[in-house]
Amino acid sequence: MTKAIRIHETGGPEVMKWEDVDVGGPGEGQVRLRQTAMGLNFIDCYHRMGLYPLPSLPAVIGAEAAAVIEEIGPGVTGLTVGQRVAYAPVPGAYAEERLIPATKLIALPDEVTDEQAASMMLQGMTARFLVKKTYAIQSGDTILIHAAAGGVGSIVCQWAKHMGATVIGTVGTDEKAELAKANGCDYPIVYTRESFKDRVSEITDGEGLPVVYDSIGKDTFDDSLDCLQPLGTMVTFGNASGPVPPMAPNILAGKGSLFLTRPGLVHYTGKREDLVETANDLFDVVANGHVKVSVNQTYALKDAAQAHIDLEARKTTGSTIFLP
């Protein structure tokens, strides 16, 4: 037997239980992993709350981890026992050991530690599709990223700056503003003190932005639309303040024929070749020092409920990991 965090019903952090689980041996196309570090992400909270439904309950939540291969099932090629690997987004990560399809695994290079991998696979690959696929940032662009001191936000700040963009970011405190600035954010805006919509207008001389990356949701959506220039792109990729209410498409026309998209990592990495390309691109910018991944909080896996409480209270910065 091994241990995992499971939920038997959706709800608050209290529904997360530290339980014995029987993993079993790997079947066709599977491997058994001993997990060395696991990442914490807002999508874990959405699964726990039921905002994003899970296929069935009880379920192990969590979407990313670094691990060592313990056992290989029939039909698996290209992997070896003892090899270091990582994955995202694959539900079931809050566990000491697990089974997983071999096609979901990415081999870790020596330059990337297990802790780094667990903290950046989901957030880093999300940042990658945001800045290179959903809206491909061009040198000279000015962009807005909300939650600029968070996990995805801090990576987007660094990656966009590396690509030649001017970066505007919203944060909740002066301390987070300093952190965002250290990560390449040219204009950190403390949204609790000033209007980000007004500041964007000042910074851009009223011209607006080609893109806004918004993981906050309900509280920032309307003002984010007003930050865009005609034909601008609104990327809503999270719901930290709650889901965006239904809206009439004509609003987009009235504000400048705007584009609105709600992307998800699973669709940008659904094909094996896209997953490998995305992960390797992330490993390259980290190995070359263009993006630094900050593991700012570490919890024991059994204390996952407290980590969720802290994340939802916006007490965390950068990335957070669990250790078994």
N, C-alpha and C positions, 0 to 999 in steps of 0.2 A: 504493500500500500504506500501511497505517497499523498502529499497534501496539496490542496488547491482552494482558492476563493470561489465559492459558488453562490448563486442566487436561486431561490426557489419561487420568488415572486418579485415583481418590480416595485420600486419605491426608493426611499432614502438610503443613505449609507448603511443604516442598520440592517438592511436585508442581506448584506454580504456576510457569508459564513465561512470560517476556516475549517475545512472538512477533509476527512480521509476520502481518497478516490482510488479506484482500481484502473490503472491505465491499460494494462494488457500489452500484448506484443503487436508489432506492426503488421498490417495486412498488405495486400498487393499495392505497390506504389507508395507505401508509407515508410516513414522512419520514426523511431522513438527518440525523443530529445530529453536531455537533462539540462534544464534551463539555468543559466548563470546570472541573468539580469533581465528585468521586464520593464517596459515603459508605461508611464501614466499619461493618458490623453483624455480630452473632453469627451470623445466618442464613447469612452468607457462609462462615463456618467450618463450619457444618453441611452446606452444599452441598459444600464442599471435602472433608470427611471422609466423605461419603456417608450421613450420618444422615438428611438430606432428599435423596432421589435426584433427580438431574437427568434430563431426558428422554433425553439422549444425550451421548456424549463423542466428541471433545474439546468442551469448552464454555468460554465466557467466564462467570465468576461475577460476583457483585455485583448489587445490587438497586435502587440509587437513584443519581440524578445530577442535576446541573443542566447545561444545554446551550444551544447556539444552533442554530436550524434552518438547515441548509445547503442542503437541496433537498427539494422537496415532490413526492410521487408523485401519480398519477391518483386522482381521487375524494376528495381531501382538501380540506375547506373550513374556514374559520375560523382558519387559521394562515398565517403569512407568513414568507418567508425573512428571516433576521436576528432573528427573535423569540426572546426568552429564555423557556425552558420548564424544567420539572422533572418527575420521575416517580418512582414507587415503588408497589408492588414489581414490578419487571420484570427478570428475569434478563438478564445480559449487560452490566452497567454498567462493569466494569473494562476500559474501552477508550477510546482517543482519539476514535474515531468509531464510530457504529453506526446500524443501521436499527431503527425501532420503529413499532408501530402508532400512528397519530395519536390514537386514542381514549384512549391511556394517558397523554397529555401534559396537563400543567396549566400555563397561562400564569402567569409569575411577575410579581407586582406590583413596582413600583419600590422599595417599602419593604423588599423582601427581596433580599439579595445572593445571588449564585451560591453562595458558600461556605456561607451560612446554609441555603440550600435543600438543598444536597447533604448537609448534616449533619442535617437535621431532617425530610425528607419521610417516610422510613420510621419513624424513632423518634417523630416528632411525631404522625403520623397514628395510629401504634400507641397512643401515650399518649391521644390523643383518643378512640378507641373504647373503651379501657379505662375511662376515667373518666366517659364520657357514654353508653356503649352497653352494654358487657358487664356492668358494675355502674354504674348512674347515681348518682354521688355526690350526696348531699344535704347542704345546709348543716347543720353540727352532727355529721356522721359523723366517726368516728375510723377511720383506715385504716392498713394496713401495706403498704409497698412495699419489696421486697428490691432490693439493688443500687441504693440510693438516690442514689449519686454517679455512676452510669452514664448512658448516653445517654438511654434511656427513663425511668429512675428520676428523673433530675434534672428532666425535663419534667413527669412525673407529680407530683412534689413541688410544683412551682410552680402547675400547673393545679389540682390538688386544693385547695391553699391558697387560690387565687383563688375557688374554688367554696364556700369556707367550711368545709372539713374540717380536722380535726386530723390531722397526718401523723406517723406513726412509720416510720422507715426503717432498714434494716440496711446496714452498710458494713464494710469490712475493716480500716481503719486510722483513727487519730485525724485524719489530714489529710483523708481522705474524709468523716469525720464533720463537720468544719468546712465542707467544701464543700456537703454535704447541708443543713446548717443554714442556710447562706447562700441556698439555693434554697427555703427555706420548710419544711424538715423540723423539726417541733417536738421530736421525740425521736429523735435519731440513736443507734443501738445498734451498738457495735463487736462484731460477732458472734464474733470471735476471742477475745474477753475475757469475754463474758457471754452468758447464754442469752436469746435474743430472746423465747422463749416465756414465760419467767418475767417479763421486763420488761413484756411486753404485759399480762400478768395484773396486775402492779402498777399500770400506767398506767390500766387500765380498771376497777380495783377488782374484778377477777375476772369482769367481765361479758363480756369478749371483744369481737370486732370484727365488723362486718357484712361486711367483705371483706378478703381478702389478695391482693395482686398479686405473683406469684412467677415470676421468670424464671431462678431458680437450678436448680430441678428436684430431683434425687435427694436432695441433702444437706439441703434445707430443707422438703421436702414434708410429712413427718409432723408436724413441730412447727408448721408453718403451719396445718394442719387444727386443731390443738389451740388455736390463737389465736382461732378463730371462735366467735361466739355461735350459739345455735340458729337455724337457717334462714340461716346465713351463707353467703357465696359464696367459693369457692376458685377463683381465676383463675390457672392455670398456663400461662404463655405463653412459656417458654424452658427451655433445658436446659444452662445454663452448667456445671453440675457433673455432667451426665449425665442420661439419660432417667429419668423416674419409673418404678419397677418396676410390673408389673401389680398391681392391688388388687381386693379384693372389694367390690362396691357396698354391701354391708351395713355396711361401716365408716362410710359417710356417715350412715346411719341411727343408728348407735350414738353418733356424736359430735354429734347434734342435727339430723338431717334436713337435712344440708348440701347445697348445690349445688356441683357441680364442672364447670368448663368449660375447654376448651383452645382458645381462639380464635386466629384468624389474620387478618392485615390483608387478605389477598386476598378473604376472604368479606365483610368489612365495606365493601369498596370495589369489589366485583365489578360493580355497575351504575354506569354513567357518572355518573348524578346523585348517587349516594352518594360516589363519588370526588371530585367537584367540591365537594360540601357539606363533606366531611371536610377537604380541603385548604384551602378558604376559611376554615373555622372556625379551623384552625391559623394561617393567615396573619393572621387578625384578632387573636388573642391575642398573637402576636409583635409585630405592628405597634403594638398598644396598650400594649405593655410588660408585660403580665401574665405572659408567659413569655419568658425570655431564653435564647437558644440559645448554648451555649459551645462553640466549636471549640477544643478544648484540645490536639489533636495534628494535625499535618499531615505527610503523607508524599508523596514522589513515587510515582506509580502503579507505576513499575517496581520499587519497594521494598515491594510489597504483602505479600510473604512475611514481612518483618520486622514489619509492622503486625499481621499475624495472630498472630505469636509474642507480641507485646506485649499484644494484646487478651486472648489466652487465659491469659497470666500475670497478668492483672488489673493491669497497669501503667498502663492508661489511665483517664481520667476524662472525663465529659461525652461530647462527640461527636468523632469523628475523620474527617478527609477526606483524599482523594487529589487531587493536582493532576497534570495530564498533563505 
